[in-house]
Amino acid sequence: MSKTQILNRINDLILAHAWSNHNNQILSIGQRICLSQERAALMECLEIYHFGVKPRYTIPQHLENKVQEIISHINQTNWTIPNYEKEPY
């Protein structure tokens, strides 16, 4: 994978995870953990500059199908990650 492909994939996984959290739909807690594991593997590739190398972990195909369904929905609806303000301490 190229650096651009890795960054795009990380972004897609972040969006799918955020959408699922915000809408409480599609992805179970375990599936969201899997998305986080793939993101970590991709970030490791960025960190050690192993472009062209497949990350050590990728989500299974059935979960990839769900991610693509969510990304398609996000693109169709122009959904964006909400900005949450921190509460003052």
WOHU-V984811 format. One record per backbone hydrogen bond with DSSP energy under -0.5 kcal/mol. CO is the residue of the C=O (numbers start at 0). NH is the residue of the N-H. E is the energy in kcal/mol with one decimal. If there is no record, write none. Layout:
BEGIN
co:nh:e
CO:NH:E
CO:NH:E
END
This chain:
BEGIN
co:nh:e
0:51:-2.2
1:5:-2.5
2:6:-2.5
3:7:-2.5
4:8:-2.4
5:9:-2.6
6:10:-2.2
7:11:-2.4
8:12:-2.4
9:13:-2.4
10:14:-2.7
11:15:-2.6
12:16:-2.2
13:17:-2.7
14:18:-2.9
15:19:-2.2
16:20:-2.3
17:21:-2.8
18:22:-2.7
19:23:-1.4
19:24:-0.8
24:26:-2.8
27:31:-2.2
28:32:-1.9
29:33:-1.9
30:34:-1.9
31:35:-2.0
32:36:-2.2
33:37:-2.2
34:38:-2.3
35:39:-2.3
36:40:-2.2
37:41:-2.5
38:42:-2.6
39:43:-2.0
40:44:-1.6
41:45:-1.9
42:46:-2.6
43:47:-2.2
44:49:-2.0
45:48:-0.6
48:50:-0.7
49:52:-1.6
59:62:-0.6
59:63:-2.4
60:64:-2.3
61:65:-1.1
62:66:-2.4
63:67:-2.6
64:68:-1.9
65:69:-2.5
66:70:-2.8
67:71:-2.2
68:72:-2.1
69:73:-2.9
70:74:-2.6
71:75:-2.2
72:76:-2.1
73:77:-1.2
73:78:-1.3
81:83:-0.7
82:84:-0.5
END
